[in-house]
Amino acid sequence: MPARSGLAPSGPARSGAARSGAARRGAARGAAGPARAREALGRYGEDLAARRLREMGMAVLERNWRCAEGEIDLIARDGDAIVICEVKTRRAGPFQHPMESLPPAKTARLRRLAARWLSESWLARYGRPPVGGVRLDLVGIVLPHRGAPVVQHVRGVG
């Protein structure tokens, strides 16, 4: 059997009895369990947000656009305007409400990312800025313990 690098050696020194409870739980679901759960939560929230934007008559142009400076969750077209949309998804609980989680530094970063997307994607294709300008929107999603998700959309947050 070929050797598999990156795995902890098996045997008595690494048996279940020798590891802590957290290590056993981590091994059972994979080392990136919490990270995968957050990714899945974010992906679900982005799916809901994209659906909401489409229901409002917008066309979703891109999802999860990335560059070296960061990521834009959703880019949509609302008539003649381009919408840069930040999506925040939270489970119900004692956490900060998603609509409160867009600090000025994040807004500034989204503006920089929007400018970069415009220059690389929009201007390269159309040669001029969008007639309706660019708008930053926030979609906040709360997933209650039971029942349907609560989706809120705020236009022009930044």
Secondary structure, DSSP 8 states (H G I E B T S, - for coil): ----TTS---SGGGSGGGS-HHHHHHHHH-TTHHHHHHHHHHHHHHHHHHHHHHHTT-EEEEEEEEETTEEEEEEEEETTEEEEEEEEEEESSSS--GGG---HHHHHHHHHHHHHHIIIIIHHHHSS--TT-EEEEEEEEEE-SSS--EEEEES---
